[in-house]
Amino acid sequence: MEIGDLLASDGGIVLRGGASSKRQALHAVAEVAASALGVDGQRVFDALMEREALGATGLGSGVAVPHARLRGLTHVSGVFVRLDTPVAYGAVDDRPVDLLFALFAPPADGAGHLRALAAVSRAMRSPELRERLRQAKSEDAVRAMFVPQEITTTAA
């Protein structure tokens, strides 16, 4: 599974998001998802809040991976939001969060959802990736960080 394939192709990345609380951060994620995935923003927000009530999705080191199941989706999809200012999120290390990679899956997609969640969580644990995401100047630069580079060789 390629993490880059999870990101919505149009509008799935937002840099410079503004939020002053966890609730506002999740609202920003819901707005991005609504636009990028063509789903109802309020329904996305409600699903994210319902999942957060089960336990915070803050991984630590300024990263959160909020996730929810949404009717109407055909496959696992994601959006990435980088906040201008980190917000208190209730992460495992109690550090504020500024990088949110949200995942959304169809209700019946259990295995795909879990594989995507594991892949994103593993990638976001990299200090180098987190720093590059924080310094990225464009959406294309962020997308490129999640797409593995193909190495081609030519015969001499």
JOSUL-V922814 format. One record per backbone hydrogen bond with DSSP energy under -0.5 kcal/mol. CO is the residue of the C=O (numbers start at 1). NH is the residue of the N-H. Records with the same first field share a line. If there is no record, write none. Layout:
CO=NH + NH
This chain:
1=3
2=5 + 6
3=6 + 7
6=78
8=12
9=11
12=80
14=82
17=84
21=25
22=26
23=27
24=28
25=29
26=30
27=31
28=32
29=33
30=34
31=35
32=36
33=37
34=38 + 39
40=44
41=45
42=46
43=47
44=48
45=49
46=50
47=51
48=52
49=53
50=54
51=54 + 55
52=55
57=59 + 65
58=92
60=63
62=98 + 99
63=59 + 60
64=101
66=103
68=105
70=73
77=104
78=8
79=102
80=14
81=83 + 100
82=16 + 17
87=97
91=94
97=87
98=83 + 100
99=64
100=81 + 102
102=79
103=68
104=77
105=70
106=109
108=110
109=113
110=114
111=115
112=116
113=117
114=118
115=119
116=120
117=121
118=122
119=123
120=124
121=125
122=125
123=126
125=127
126=130
127=131
128=132
129=133
130=134
131=135
132=136
138=142
139=143
140=144
141=145
142=145 + 146
143=146
144=147
146=4 + 148
150=152
